[in-house]
Amino acid sequence: MRSLSIVIPAYNEARRLPPSLERIFAWMDGERLEFGEVIVVDDGSIDGTAEAAEAVGAKHSCLRLLRNPGNRGKGYSVRAGMLEARGEWRLFTDADLSTPIEQARLLYEKAMETGADIAIGSRALDRGLVEVRQPLLREMSGQFFNLAMRAATGLDIHDTQCGFKLYRARAAQMVFTRQRLTGFSFDVEDLYLARRLGLEVVEVPVRWSNVEGTKVSAWKGLQSFADLARIRWNGVRGVYGRGD
């Protein structure tokens, strides 16, 4: 992997972000990239997230900070970062590193092996890699959401919601310029778009640990189910356009 951008959506992550960034930079140093950058997208945080990122950036010149115009949502943040990125490969990951950054190598190797345009981390393909599980109710809700997602979109994907996904630059441009949703259902929309655009997606089992402090409220969880219908309806109406 010669050229990599890492995008981190961050909302009120002042405490968790600095150690995660330092771990990412240490890993990038070991990868000996020809080009590497980290883009933190501050989603209208009120706890000093932007200042925490800037403090780390003072030591690492390859860190860039984007600021959303207020709290716009995780999907908005990821889209902004992925379209701003300059790497040949573009990874987005959660600020808590619930999937260790070192797992990015697995996604890259699988994409190279299969020729895939997008490699996504999956908690469902090998449950033995889940080191700290979610509370039972959240885990069951996630499984039900996946069933509803499959019925609504026809996607044969076991885990759309793991926040650890690697895109080739061209695939990122094709998908994120068409993305419409700004909340937590953007992952489904992006993968739905990828299929419509003829892009190859591969799932990769990754290590994952639940980290307390989720930003997904019960209301946002319910909205995600409604978003599945929006995605399907947008597809029917031709909102997403045609492939390049």
Protein Blocks (a to p, Z undefined) as FASTA:
>chain_A
ZZdcdddddehillmmmmmmmmmmmmmmmnopabdcdddddehianhmmmmmmmmmmmmm
kbccdddebjebjklmmmmmmmmpmbfbdcdddfklmaafklmmmmmmmmmmnopabdcd
dfklmmmlpmbdcdfklmmmmmmmmmmmmmmnopacfblkbccdcddfklmmmmmmmpmb
fblmlmmmmmmmmmmnopacddddddddddehiabdfklmmmmmmmmmmmmmmmmnomno
paZZ
